[in-house]
Amino acid sequence: FFSCCSFTSLNSTCVRIALLLIMLSSLATRACCRGRTASSRIAWNRCKSSLSSLEVDEEKLQETLSVPLVANPEREINGAEPPVSRDSTFSKTKSGTPSPWAVFDAWGAGEIVDHPLSPADEAKLSKSSVAIPTTEETRLDDETDILEAYDRLLQRTSSVHFGYPYNLMYNHEELYEFMKYSINNLGDPYVTSNYGVHSRQFECSVIDFFANLWKIPENEYWGYVTTCGTEGNLHGILLARECHPDGILYSSSESHYSIFKAARYYRMDAKSIPTLPMGEIDYERLAQEIEKNIDRPVIINVNIGTTVKGAVDNLDRILRILNMLGIPRERYHIHCDGALFAMMMPFVDYAPEISFQKPIDSIAVSGHKMLGCPMPCGIALSRKEHVKKVEQRIDYLNSVDTTIMGSRNGQASLYLWYSLRKKGIAGIKRDVVHCMETARYLRDKITNAGLSCRLNDLSCTVVLERPLDESLIKRWQLACEEDIAHVVVMPNVTAAKIDKFVEELVECKNKHGRIQPARSDSPLSQLSSCAWGGQYVTPVGDLKSE
């Protein structure tokens, strides 16, 4: 240890021994717990801070102690497989990832944490405890204690996360060191500004990957890493409005709320088109509405997976409608909201193709959903010719303004790049197969339990009748709409978790009964449509079951 340090101001042997014990304790904690709890991370940071007067050669210290400071995923990949004890997460048939690096469970997502949060932890996370004082006299709870309680809360809630499309199984340990930098990709991704602390090279690499995935030729595309899927939709609809200022926006009534938010922001005329029972846009009604306004340009949002039912609008059929109505290419603009499934579709065998080889103009997806990322992010990709309509030179940046946001999180680009490099095409494919297969497993389990349940063909979103126990809804964080709920099966959703969830659903049914359809055309009533096909349990009170 002493050979690794240059001591500039140590006055006693006791101080040296104390520092040595702190270092050894912190290193042992880091080596024994790959996930590293909040307390161990805080202890490590405090230790490093306390050694500010030392020049420590961590690499030499690491070699001396033979304990890895940071887990080396490449060593694990090239060597023997590490032991895995998390359900079927690393099974060859049910794994969400192809490499041992991704087995790391950053959120405690691989197992169910059943114990409730203790009253003491609840008190530490109360409004008064986390309040920021405005006077020096205010007595404060220790920040470390608060963060440890928060860490336990996140472990618990992440382990039973079912209702929202976030992949919680990821490993970004290798990137933790970069969180100390203020990485900002302000301005256009392709026009470097005077601000040098950026990750543009990684951002452009991410955009190139998706351009290749969605088959748009080089030099014909432009894109950037967004804060979320909503920002991608706002950007795509903005380009559509700039290309067709007098156009009408058509989108299904089951579209994500950000689509109609964009119409309000940009003061666009918009029409909400009814949907078919499975959640796709009603193509006949779409054709009728376009024909009524044949003298105005057409802007269409195509859903590649609706929010609640995961329905995919048929792009080819929409293009046939435009062709049938005689609308030329220069008179229509198509944006694809692909939040979750546009990233999955290319990896589903024999699925319809969503690509720029067809006359579409932009695609937006979320990056944190399928790939997994600790911060919300997304990707917006469009034809370069359209972006020129919103581009403005900003001298202050020494760049151009083409994005919705000014300052942009450069960490997100780095994390997306890392995930794509580590997973690769084969890894994403295995994630997708896991989600699709496990979604069918969940659908069958719920149906066999005597509850109404549906699953679209091109989807990992399982729609079911809403449980009557609100505590169960909150525990499993189910997303609900009137009399239905849904589960989005992501790589962190395993067969063991599904079995536990269905067990609790059955207990809920036995104790509270089943919900009745709110009305004849309610979301639950629509689940009984034969358009879905397959086996189905009829809702309570439906005439067909009486």
TORLUMKOL-458330 format. One record per residue: x, y, z of N, C-alpha, C in turn. Coordinates in pm, whole numbers, plus 32768, in hexadecimal, padded with zeros to 4 digits. Example, Ala and Ser with C-alpha at 12.3 -4.5 7.8 and 13.67 -1.06 7.14 Angstrom:
2
85277DC7830C84CE7E3E830C85287EB6830C;85057F1F82C485577F9682CA850A80038313;
***
This chain:
546
80547F8780008000800080008057807D8000;80BF807E805B811280F580658161810E7FE5;818180A37F9B81CC80B67F20817780F57EB4;80F280F97EC8809781327E65807781C37E82;80A681FA7EF1807B827F7F1B80F282DD7F2B;80D983597F11813983C27F2E80FF84157F9F;81348406801980F98448808C812F84D78094;80D48535809480FD85C1809780E98602811F;808A85CD816C8070860F81EC803885AD8253;8081853E826E805684DF82D580B384ED834C;807A84FC83C280CB851B843780DB84A98499;8096843B848280A283CF84E48089834984A4;80BF82E084E180A8825784B28016823184C0;7FD2826785267F438246853B7EEE827184C5;7F0C82E684917EC08316841E7ED582B983A8;7F51828C83957F6E823183267F2281AE8334;7F21817883AD7EDB80FA83C47E46810C83AD;7E0E817C83DC7D80819683CB7D5C819E8337;7DAE81E282EA7D9681ED825A7D9E81658218;7DFD811482407E0C808E82077D8F803A8223;7D5C803E829E7CE57FF382C17C6C80228272;7C6180A382607BF080D982117BF780A78183;7C6F80AD81487C7F808080BE7C5E7FEC80B0;7C947F99810A7C7C7F0981017BE87EEA8115;7BA77F2F81707B187F1881887AC67F3A810E;7AE57FAB80D27A9A7FD6805C7AAF7F787FE8;7B2C7F4D7FD57B4A7EF17F667B047E6C7F7A;7B027E3B7FF47ABF7DBC800F7A2A7DC77FF4;79F17E37801B79627E4C800179457E4D7F6D;79997E8E7F2279837E977E9179947E0F7E4F;79F27DC07E7F7A0C7D3F7E41799E7CDB7E61;79677CE27EDA79057C7E7F05787A7C9B7ED1;785E7D157EAD77D67D387E8177DD7D817DFE;77C77D397D9177CF7D787D0D776C7DE87D00;76F57DD57D3C768D7E3C7D3376AF7EB77D84;76FA7EA67DEF77237F117E4876AD7F647E78;768C7F527EF6761E7F9D7F30764480307F39;75E1807F7F5875FA810F7F647663812A7FCF;765C80E1803E76BA80FA80AB774980DC8082;775E806E803877E7804C800F781C80AF7FAA;77C480DC7F5177F181407EEF781281C37F34;77BE81EA7F9477D782677FDB7857825C802C;786B81E7806B78E681D380BA796181DE8061;795781A07FEB79C981A57F8F79E782357F65;797F82817F447994830A7F1879CD835F7F89;799A8346800379D1839180747A63836F808A;7A8482EF80797B0F82C380897B68830A8024;7B3C830C7FA77B8C834E7F3F7B9A83E27F5C;7B2B841F7F8F7B3084AD7FAF7B9284C98020;7B94847080837BED848480F67C7E847580D1;7C99843580607D23842180347D4E848B7FCF;7D0D84FE7FD27D2B85657F6F7DBB85967F78;7DF685837FEE7E8185B07FFD7EE585467FD0;7EB584D47FA07F0C846A7F737F04845B7EDD;7F7284327EA17F71840D7E157F7683757E10;7F0283377DF77EF682A67DFF7EF782697D74;7F51820C7D5E7F5381BF7CE17EF481497CF2;7E73815C7CCC7E1080F47CE37E3180747C96;7E6E80837C217E8D800C7BD27EF57FB77C18;7F5B7FF97C4F7FC17FAE7C977F8A7F757D19;7F367FC47D5C7EF67F947DD57E9E7F1C7DB6;7E567F227D487E007EB47D1F7E527E347D0A;7EC47E437CC67F197DCE7CAB7F507D947D2D;7F727DED7D8B7FA97DC07E0A7F447D717E5B;7EC77DA07E5D7E607D607EAF7E187CF17E67;7E277CE57DE27DE67C7D7D917D4E7C7D7DA2;7D157CF47DAF7C847D027DB97C587D667D4F;7BFC7D3F7CF37BD27D9C7C8A7B857E117CC2;7BB17E897C9F7B687F007CCA7AE37F0B7C81;7AE47EE67C017A6A7EE67BB17A617E617B69;79EC7E227B6E79DC7DA27B2B79FE7DAD7A99;7A487D4C7A667A737D4D79DA7A1A7CF07989;79B97D27793C795F7CD178F179A57C817885;7A0F7CB9784A7A547C7077E07A967BF37817;7ACE7BFE78927B0D7B8A78D07AA57B1E78EA;7A2C7B46791179C27AE5792A79947AA478A9;798E7AF3783F795F7ABD77C079C37A597787;7A447A7A77907AA97A2377557ACB79AC77AF;7AAE79B8782D7ACB794A78887A5078F678A2;7A5078B5791879DE7860793B796678B5795D;78F0787D7945787678C67964786A78D579FB;7843794C7A29783179607AB877B479187AE8;77AF78F47B67773778B37B9A76C279127B96;764E78DF7B6F75D679307B65756878EE7BB6;7523793D7C0774BC79047C5D7437794C7C4F;742179907BDF73AA79E27BD2734679A27B74;72EA79577BAA727D791C7B5D72B278E27ADB;726E79087A6A729A78D679E872DA79457996;730A79AC79DB733E7A20799473B479FE793A;74037998795F74767977790D746678F278C5;73EB78BF78C273D07844787873E2785D77E4;741277F9779B74267808770C73A2781E76C3;733577EE76FD72B377FD76BB7266787576EE;7280789D776B7234790A77A5728A798377C6;7306798277A1735E79F177C273387A6C7773;73467ADF77B373307B5B776C73B07B917731;74227B52774B74A17B88771D75007B1776F8;755D7B2F769975B47AC5766A76367ABA76B7;76567B1A770D76DA7B1D774A76CF7B2A77E1;772D7AF0782B77297AF978BD77297B8878F0;775C7BE778A177627C7178D376D87CA578F6;76717C7978AD75EC7CB278C0759E7C6F792F;75D97C07796D75957BC679DD75997C217A58;75F77C7D7A5C75FE7CDD7AC975767D1F7ADC;75467D217B5874C07D4F7B7774C77DD67BBD;74C57E417B7074DC7EC57BA8746D7EF37C05;73F37EC27BEF73817EF47C3D73487E8A7C9A;73887E197CA9734A7DAD7CF472D67D737CA8;72DC7D7B7C22726A7D567BCF725D7CC07BBA;72C47C737BD972C07BE67BB9727C7B8E7C1F;72587BC67C9172157B767CF771AA7BCA7D3A;714C7B877D7B70DE7BCE7DBC71057BEF7E4C;70FD7C6F7E6E71167C9C7EF7708D7CAF7F38;70667C4F7F8A6FDF7C4D7FC06FCD7CA2803E;70367CB4808B70257CF8810A70037D8B80F5;6FA67DC081426F7E7E4D81336FEA7EAA8168;6FE27F288142703F7F8B817370237FA08208;708B7FA58258707B7FB482E870488040830A;7003804F837B6FD880D583A6704C813883B1;70BF810683DB7134815E83E8715F8192835F;715E813982FA718281658274711981C5823C;709B81A982567032820382287043828E8265;706B829182E370808312832570F5835D82E7;715E831282C271D38353828571B2838E81FC;714C835881BA71288389813570AF83E58138;7086840E81AE7015846981BB703984F4818A;6FD4854481756FE985CC81437042861D81A1;7029861082237078865E82837109862F8288;711E85AC827571A78577827E71FC85A08205;71C185A0818F720F85C08117720C865580F6;71C686A5814671BE8734812C72488774812D;725987DA80DC72D7882480D672C788A2812C;731688B081957304892081F3732F89A581B7;72F38A0D81EA73198A9581C0735B8AE28230;736B8AA082A473B18ADF831574178A7D834C;747D8AB3838974E88A5F83C074BB8A15843D;74538A498481742A8A0D84FF73DB898C84ED;73A989748476735588FF845F73A5887F8471;736E882284BF73B187A284D5739187448461;73F68704842B73E686B183B473FE861E83D3;73B185C8839173D185398391744E8524833C;749A84BF835F751684A4831574F6847B8285;753B84BB8225751F849F8198753C840E8173;75A283D581B075C383498193755182ED81BD;75178305823174A782B48260743082C18202;7418833A81D473A88351817873BE830680F6;7437830D80C1745582CB804274518234804F;747A820080C17472817080D673E0814280D8;738A8190811872FB816F811A72C18177808D;72EB81DA804372BC81E97FB972E981747F62;736481467F79739880D37F2F734280577F4A;731D80437FC772C87FD07FE9723D7FDD7FAA;720A80567FA47189806C7F63719080497ECF;71FA80757E8B7207805B7DFC721A7FC57DE1;72657F827E3672757EF17E2571ED7EAB7E2C;719C7ED57E8A71197E957E9D70BD7EB27E27;70B07F327E0070537F557D9570837F237D0D;71057F1C7CF971387EEC7C7971227E577C66;711D7E0C7CD571107D7C7CCA70827D517CA2;701F7DA97CB46F957D887C8F6F607DEE7C2B;6FB37E117BCD6F937E767B676F5B7E2F7AED;6ED77E3B7AD56E967DF07A6A6E4E7E467A02;6E217EBC7A286DC17F0379D46DF97F62796D;6E7B7F7C79716EB37FE179176F2C7FA878CC;6F3F7FD478516FA27F9177F970327FBC780F;70687F99788270F37FBA789E71427F3B78B9;71AD7F29787072087EB9788772627EDC78FC;72547E95796972A17EB379E1731E7E5D79F1;73387E07799073AE7DB07997741D7DEA793F;747B7E2B797F74EA7E65793375647E73798D;75D57E85795076517E97799A76A07F08795A;76A97F7879A076F67FE9796E7765800F79D1;77927FAF7A1F77F97FCC7A83787380117A46;78947FE679CE790E801B798F790180B07970;788780E37972787181707950786281C879CB;7862818D7A42784981DD7AB978AD82507AC8;792982387AA1798F829F7AB17971831D7A60;7922830D79F37907837F799C789883DA79D3;785683AC7A3E77EE83FF7A797827847C7ABD;78A9847F7AD178E584F67B1078F785687AAC;78DF854C7A2A78F085B279C4786885EC799A;7867866C797E77EE86AE794D77EC86A378B4;77C0862F788477C2861377F47742864B77B5;775386AB775D76E286F4772376F386FA768C;769586C07644769B86C175B0764887347577;765887A875B0760788197585761D883974F2;75B0885E74AF75B788787420759F87FB73CE;75BE8806734E75A8879972F0761087297305;75E586AB72F87645863D730C76B8863D72A9;76A1867472337705866C71C8775686ED71B8;773487537207777D87D271FF77B487F1728A;783487D7729E787287E4732178728875734F;784B888973CD784B8911740578D1892C7449;78DC89A07487795789C374CE796389797553;78F5893E758178F888F575FF7937886C75E6;79A68853762979F487DC760879D1875E7654;7980876B76C0795F86F5771178DC86B976DB;78E9866C767278728634762F788A85A2760C;7823856175D9782E84D475AE77F684C47520;780C852874CC77D385257446780084AA73F5;787D8482740778AC841073B9785B839273DA;78338386745977E083157481774F83277451;771F83A17459769783BE742B768783A07397;76E783CC734776E083B272B676E8831D7298;773682D572E7773F824472D476B9820172F1;7673822F735975EF81FA7379758D82157307;7590828F72D4753682B372657555825F71EA;75D6824971CF75FC81F6715C75C38169716A;75C6813471E4759180AD71FB74FD80A571D5;74AF81067204741F810271E8740181237157;74538176711A74418191708B74548111703A;74B580C2706174CC8042701F745B7FDF703E;742B7FE070BB73C07F8670E373407FA17094;73258022707E72AA8048703772C2806C6FA4;733780496F73735580466EE4734180CC6E9D;738A812F6ECB738C81AE6E84741B81C66E55;742F81E86DD674B681F66D9F750882606DE6;758B824A6DE475E682AB6E1F75D783326DD9;75E7839D6E2475DB84266DF3754B84506DD6;74E983F86DF5745D841E6DE37414842B6E68;745984126ED6741584166F577456847B6FB5;7407849F7018743484F5708673EC84C47102;742F84CC717473EE84A171EF743984D27269;73FE84B872DC744284DB7358740A848A73CB;7454848674397427844274B173D384A37503;7358847D751E72FA84D3756372F284B375F8;72A08500763E728C84E676CD7228847476E3;71D684567680716F83EE768D712683DF7608;70CA837F7601707B836C7588702283E27568;6FF0842575D06F9A849975BA6FE48505756E;7061851F759270AD8586754970BF855D74B7;70D384DB749E70DE84AD7414705E84C573C6;6FEB84B174076F6C84CD73C56F59856273AD;6F7E85B374106F74864473FE6FC986737389;703F8638737A7096865F730B705F862F7286;703185B272826FFB857C72056F8185C971D4;6F2685EB72316EAE8636720B6ED186C671E6;6F3786FE72286F64878572036F9587877173;6FE58725714C7015871F70C26F9F87127061;6F3B86C270876EC586B270326E7D87367021;6E6E8781708F6E2A880370876E7788657032;6EFC8863703C6F4D88BF6FEB6F48889A6F58;6F3F881A6F3A6F3587EE6EAE6EAA88096E74;6E4388016ECA6DB888126E9C6D6D886B6F00;6D8488EE6EFB6D4889496F5D6CAF89426F63;6C70891F6EF66BDD89196EF56BAA88896EF7;6C00882B6F1D6BD9879F6F216B83877D6F9B;6B41870C6F946AF186D970036B35865C703A;6B41865770BE6B7E85E471006B14857B711E;6B28850270EE6ACE849271096B19842C7160;6AD7840471CC6B14839F72246AA48357726D;6ABC82DB72926A53828D72D46A3882C17361;69C182A57392699A82D1741869EB828B7484;6A2E821E74626A8081D774C46B1481FB74B8;6B31826774716BBC829574666BEC82CA74ED;6C6E82CF74FC6CAA830A75746C80839C757E;6C6C83CA75F76C3A8452760B6C9584BE75D0;6D14849E75BC6D72850275886D52852B74F9;6D0C84D674AF6CEB84F874246C8A856E7421;6C218566746F6BC085D474716BF3864A74C3;6C528631751D6C9786A0755E6CE386F274F7;6D2786AD749B6D7086F274306D11874773DC;6C9C871073BC6C3A875B736D6C1087DA73B5;6BFE87D1743A6BD9884974876C4C88AD748A;6CC5887C74A16D3888D574A66D4A89217423;6D3888DC73B66D54891773326CD7895072EF;6C67894F73396BE9898473066BC38947727E;6BC888C4727B6BA7887A72016B1888467208;6AD8883E71976A5887F771906A768762719C;6A2D871F71F36A468691720869C286467214;69C285CB71E5694C857671ED697184F27230;692584D272996937845472E268DF83EB729F;691E8384726868D6831D721E68B682A8727C;68398278727C6816820572D1686D818C72B0;686D812D730A68C080B672F8686B803872EE;68AB7FD072BB68707F4C72BB687F7F117348;68357EA67368683B7E6F73F068C97E4E7420;69207E2573C569A87DFE73EC6A047E777400;69D37EEF73DF6A217F6773F56A5C7FA77379;6A557F6473066A857FA1728A6A258010725E;6A58806A720D6A0580D371D769998097717C;692480D3717C68B880A6712468D680DB7097;690380847041693580AD6FBE68C680E96F67;684F80B56F6F67E080EB6F2067BE81786F4E;67BB818C6FD1679E82127005680E82746FE1;688982446FE168F982996FB968E882C66F28;68C882686ED168B482896E44684382EE6E32;67D882DD6E7C676683386E71678D83C66E9D;67D783D16F0A67FF84556F3C685F849A6EDD;68BB844F6EA46918848B6E4468CC84BB6DC9;686F846A6D9B6822848E6D2367CF850C6D39;679E851F6DB4675085986DD267A486166DC4;682686086DD96881867C6DD568EC86676D6B;68C186376CF7691E860F6C8E697086846C5A;694287006C72698887766C3F69FA87A26C9A;6A0C875E6D0D6A7687856D6A6ADC87136D7A;6B5B87376D906BC386D06DA16BA386736E17;6BD985FA6E0D6BBD85926E716C3A857A6EC6;6C2A85846F476C9485616FA76C5D84ED6FFB;6CA0847C6FF96C6F840670406CD683D770A5;6CA683BE711E6CF9837B71826CD682E77180;6D38829371646D25820271626D5E81CA71E4;6D0A8183722E6D36814972AE6D7980C27299;6DF580B772C56E3A803672C46E3480017353;6DBB7FE2737D6DA37FB674066D5D80227455;6CD9801674676C90807B74B46CB1806E7549;6C9280D775926CBB80E0761E6C7E80737675;6BFB805976666BB67FFE76C16BB17F6F768C;6B8F7F5D760B6B7D7ED775D56BF37EA77581;6C547EFD75696CC77ED375196CA57EB67488;6C3C7EF474546C107ED973CB6C697F217366;6C857EDF72F76CD87F17728D6C807F397215;6C7C7FB971F16C317FE2717A6C737FA870FE;6C217F81709E6C517F4370226C807FB06FC2;6D027FC96FBE6D3A80326F6A6D1A801B6ED7;6D287FA06EA96D0F7F836E1C6C7E7FA16DF6;6C217F816E4F6B957F9C6E316B7B80336E2D;6BBB807E6E856BAD81106E836BE5814A6E02;6C5681156DD56C8F81436D576C3381216CE1;6BF080AF6CE96B92808C6C7E6B1B80EC6C7D;6AF081186CF26A8281796CFA6AAA81FB6CB6;6B23822B6CD36B5382A66C956B5C82976BFE;6B8A82246BD36B94820A6B436B0982026B04;6AAC81C16B486A2381B46B1569E0823D6B06;69FD82986B6369C1831D6B5F6A0C837B6B01;6A7783496AC46AC0839A6A626B10840B6A9E;6B4083FB6B186B8E84646B5A6C2184516B38;6C5E84B36AF56CEB84A46ACB6D4984AC6B42;6DC2847A6B316E2484736B9D6E3F84FB6BDB;6E4485626B8C6E6485E66BC16DF186236C12;6D7E85DF6C186D0A86136C606CEF85C66CE2;6D46856A6D076D3185276D876DB685136DD0;6DAA85056E536E1E84F86EAC6DFB84906F15;6E52842E6F286E3683C16F866EA183BE6FF3;6E7083CB706D6EC783BA70E36EA283387127;6F0582EC71556EED826D719A6F13827A722D;6EB0826A72846ECC826873136EEB81D87339;6F6B81BC734A6F96813273636FC4811A73F0;6F9A816E744E6FCE817274D7701380F27505;6FCB80837507700680047532701E7FA674BD;6FB67F8D746D6FBB7F1C741370077F357391;701E7FB2736C706D7FCA72F370FC7F987303;712B7F8F738071AF7F58739971AA7EBF739B;71357E8773B271267DF673B871017DBA7331;70B37E0472E2707C7DD0726570E57D947207;71597DD471F471BC7D9A719871F27D1271C4;71DA7CEE724272107C71727671A57C067287;712C7C23725A70BF7BC2725E70B77B7E71D5;70C57AFC71D170C47AB27153703F7AC5710B;70477AE3708A6FD37AEE70316F747B5F7058;6FA97BC4709E6F577C3970C06F567C9B704B;6EEF7CEE70416EEF7D566FD96F677DB36FEA;6F957DE86F7D700C7E3D6F826FE67ECF6F98;70277F0B6FF7701D7F9B700D70A57FD66FEA;70AE801B6F7B712F804F6F50711D80C66EF5;718A810E6EDF718781836E88718B815C6DF4;718F80DC6DD8717F80B26D4D70EE80C66D20;709680D76D80700C80FE6D65700081956D76;6F9981D36D406F8F82666D456F64829B6DCE;6FB982876E326FA482C36EB4700A83336EC6;6FF383896F29704783FF6F38709484076FBB;706283C6702470A983CB70A4707B835870FD;70D48330715970B782CB71BE70EC82FC7243;709F82E572AC70CD8303733470C182867389;7127826873D7712281F77435715C822474BB;713C81D87522717781F075A571F3819875B4;725C81CF75EF72D78183760172D881347684;7294816876E972988128776D723780B37777;71E180A07715717B8038772071B47FAF76FD;71D77F99768072067F14765972987EFD767F;72EC7F62766B737A7F50768773967F51771D;73517FA67766736B7FB677F473D28022780C;73AF80827860740880F3787A73DB813478FD;743681637950740C819F79CF73CC822879C3;73D08265794C738B82E3793A733482DA78BC;72BE831C78BD7269831B784472B5835677CE;72A2831C775A72E4834D76E1729D83117668;72C1833D75F37283830A757B72D3832F7500;729F8309748D72E08324740D727A835B73AC;729B83C8736B724984007300729983F6727F;725B83BE7218729D83AD7198723F83DE712A;7274842E70CF722084667065727284796FE6;722B84986F7D726F84B76EFF72B185406F0A;733085466EE0738085BF6EF2734186396EB0;730186266E4072C886976DF6726286E46E4A;721A869D6EA371B486E16EF371F187396F60;726487126F9472A18758700572CF87E46FDB;72EF87F66F5D731A88796F2D72B088E46F45;723288BA6F5171C589196F6371C089536FF0;7202891270517202894570DA728C89737107;72F0896370B4737A898170DA73928A1770E3;73D48A42715173FA8ACD716274878AD4719D;74D78B2F7169755F8B41719A755D8B8B7220;75A98B58728475B48B97730776468BB67322;766B8C33731876F88C5A732B77298C3973B7;76D18C4A741A76F78C2F74A6772A8BA074B7;76EF8B43746D77178AB7747477868A947412;77968AE773AB77E98AC3733877B68A3F72FD;77318A3172F976EF89BB72C3766989E87289;761689897266759189AA72327528896E728E;74B689B072927446898272E473E78930728D;73E188AE72A8738B8855725B733787FB72B6;735387FC7337731487A0739672AA87E973E8;7257879B742F71F387D874877238881974FE;729187D0753D72D9880475B1735A884B7586;738888A675DC740788E875C27477889475FD;7486889C768274E3884076C574AB87B476BE;75008752769F74D286C77691752F866B76DF;74F4860B7720753D85B17779759F8558772B;761F857877347684852976F0769A84A1772F;7672849177AE767D840F77EE762483A977A7;75AE83D2777E754F8376773E758B833976C0;75CD838A766F760C835675F5767682EE7616;76C3830A767F772C82AE76A876F1822976D7;768682317725764781B877597606816776EA;75C581A9768B75888160761C75F4811D75C7;765E816575AB76CD812D755D770480B075A1;771780BA76247751804A767076F57FD1766B;76737FE8767E76137F79767B76117F3575F3;76117F847589760D7F4B7502768D7EFE74E4;76FF7F32750E777D7EEC74F677847E697543;77597E6A75C077637DF3761376FD7D8975EC;76847DB375CE761D7D5275A876337D1F751B;76457D7B74BD76507D53743275CA7D2773F9;75C87D097379754D7CDE733775177C5D7375;75717BFF739075457B7F73C975097B937454;75427BED74A2750E7C06752874857C447527;74707CA674D073EC7CE574C673857C7E7497;73AE7C2A743773557BC2740573287B677478;73837B4074CC73607AE8753B73067B2E75A0;731C7BAE75B672C17BFB760B72347BF975D2;72297C10755071A67C16750F71617B8E7517;71AA7B2474FA716F7A9D7500713F7A7F758E;71907AA375F071677A8F767C70E47AD67699;70DB7B55767170637BA4768E6FE77B6A764B;6FF47B4475CE6F817B0F75846F547A8975BC;6FB27A3175D86F9079AD760D6F5679B77699;6F927A0B76EC6F637A1777766EDC7A5B777C;6EC17AB6771E6E3C7AF577176DD07A8D76FA;6DED7A3076A16D8C79C576856D78796B76FE;6DE4795477496DDA790577C36D7E794A7828;6D8E79CD78376D3A7A1978936CA87A187866;6C917A2D77E66C077A2B77B16BC479A677D0;6C08793877B76BCE78B477CE6BB4789B7862;6C1078C978B86BFE78B579486B827900797A;6B72797C794C6AFF79CC79796A7D79917943;6A7D796878C46A06792C788969DF78AC78D1;6A40785878EC6A2677DA793169F977F079C1;6A15786779F769E978887A7E695978BB7A80;691B78C37A09688F78EC7A03687A798079FF;68D979CB79C668CE7A5D79BB68D97A887929;68987AF77907689D7B2B787F69277B617861;695C7B3C77ED69E67B6177CD69FC7B597736;6A487BB776FD6A647BB7766E6AF67BE07655;6B287BB675E06BB07BDA75B46BB07BE7751E;6BD67C5D74EC6BE37C6E745C6C577C1B7426;6C4F7BF973A76CB57BA573696D3E7BE7736F;6D497C6373466DC87CAB73476DD07D0173C5;6DDB7CC174366DDC7D0C74B36E0E7CB67526;6E437CF9758B6E647CB7760A6E137CF7767A;6DA67D3B76556D4D7D7B76B66CD27D2476CB;6CC37CF077436C537C9877656BE67CEC77A7;6B6F7CEC776A6AFE7D3B779B6AA17CDF77EA;6A767D0B785F6A217CB778B269B77D0B78F7;69527CC7792D68EC7D0E7979692B7D4B79F5;68FB7DC17A1769367E0B7A8769177DC67B0C;697C7DA97B5E69617D6E7BE269137DD07C3A;68C27D9B7C9268707DEF7CE968BA7E1A7D68;69317DE97D7B69817E0D7DF069E97E767DC6;69D67EF17DF36A327F5D7DCE6ABD7F467E06;6AC67F037E776B4B7EEA7EB16B9C7E8D7E58;6B5B7E2E7E166BA17DD67DB86BD07E257D3E;6B7A7E7F7D106B9F7ED47C9D6C1A7F277CBE;6C1C7F607D376C8E7FB47D5E6D0A7F607D77;6CF87EEC7DB36D6D7E967DD06DB57E707D50;6D697E457CE96DA77E1A7C6C6DB17E8C7C06;6D897F037C2F6D957F7C7BDA6D537F687B52;6CD87F367B536C917F1C7AD76C5F7F9E7A9B;6C6A7FAB7A196C31801E79D36BA07FFC79B0;6B44805479D46AB5803779C36A7280A1796C;6A098076792869B380CF78DB6923809F78EE;68D680EA7937684D80C57958684780397996;680D7FD8794D67F97F537988685E7EEB795A;68CE7F17792069397EBA78FC69BE7EE87938;6A1B7E8B793D6AA57EA779666AFF7E607904;6B807E7E790A6BDB7E3478B46C617E1D78F9;6CA47DB478C86D2C7D9478F06D827D997873;6DF17DE2787A6E4F7DE5780A6EC47D8A782E;6ED17D1D77E56F387CBA78046FBE7CE777CC;701B7D03782470A17D2F780071067CC5782D;71867CD6780E71E97C70783271F07C5078C7;71C87CAD791D71CD7C9279AC71527C4879DF;70F07C2E798970797BE379B070947B4F7995;70947AFF79FE70B67A7279F2703D7A1C7A10;704B799B79F16FDE793C7A096FBC79367A9E;7021793B7AF4700979357B846FB879AD7BB3;6FD87A227B7E6F8B7A997BA36EFB7A8E7B71;6EEB7A5B7AF86E657A4B7AC06E1279EC7B16;6E4D797F7B3F6E06791F7B936DD779627C15;6E2D79B27C516E0879F97CCB6D997A5D7CB1;6DA57AA77C436D417B0B7C1F6CB87ACA7C09;6CB47A5F7BBD6C357A1C7BA16BFB79E07C20;6C5179AE7C766C2279797CF66BD979E67D45;6C107A5E7D456BD07ACD7D8D6B527AFC7D45;6B527AF47CC06AD97B167C746A667AB87C99;6A827A397CA36A1B79D67CC669E979F07D54;6A447A0F7DAF6A1A7A2F7E3869C07AAA7E38;69E27B0C7DE569907B857DD969057B647DA3;69017B0E7D3D68807AE67D03682B7A9D7D6A;68677A447DB4681C79F77E1867E97A4E7E8A;68327AB57EAB680D7B0B7F1B67AF7B7C7EF3;67CC7BBA7E8067827C337E5867257C1D7DE1;67307BAB7D9F66E07B957D2867217BCF7CAC;66D47BD87C4067077C0C7BC166BD7C8C7B9B;67037CE37B5766C97D617B2D66667D4B7ABB;65FC7D987AB9659D7D947A4A65C07E0179E6;65A47DEB796665BF7E53790265797ED47926;65BF7F43791865877FC5793D65117FEB78E4;65147FBE786864A97FDA780864B97F7C7793;645D7F807735645F7F1F76C764D67F30766A;650D7FAA766465807FC2760C65FE7FE3765B;66047FB976D866787FD5772B66F07F8576FB;67687FA9772867DF7F5B76FF67D27EC77720;67987EA4779267897E1877B667267DD27759;66BB7E177735665B7DDC76D7669B7DBE7651;66F87E147627673A7E0075A667967D8675A6;67C17D5C761D68167CE5762267CA7C6875F7;67457C6B75FD66F57BF575DA66DF7BE87544;670F7C4974F566FD7C43746467447BCA7429;67017B8973CA673D7B15738967B17B3C732F;67C37BBE731768337BEC72C468B97BC57301;68BE7BB57385693A7B8E73C6695D7AFE73A7;68F67AA8739E690D7A1A7387694079D57405;6945794E7400697F7901746D692178EE74E3;695478AB754B6909788E75C368F3790D7613;687B79187652685C7992769A67F679767707;680A79B2777C67AA79AA77EB67527A2577E6;66D07A1277D866737A8077CA66687AD0784B;66607B57784366527BA878BD65D27B887909;65D17BAA7988655B7B9779DC64EA7BF079A8;646F7BB879A363FB7C08797D63E67C1378E8;64427BDD789764307BE0780663C37B7F77DE;636D7BA6778162FC7B53775963287ACB7724;639D7AC776E863CB7A4976AD63E979E17718;64007A0E7792642379AF77FB63A97987784F;633679C4783262C079A8788162667941783E;
***
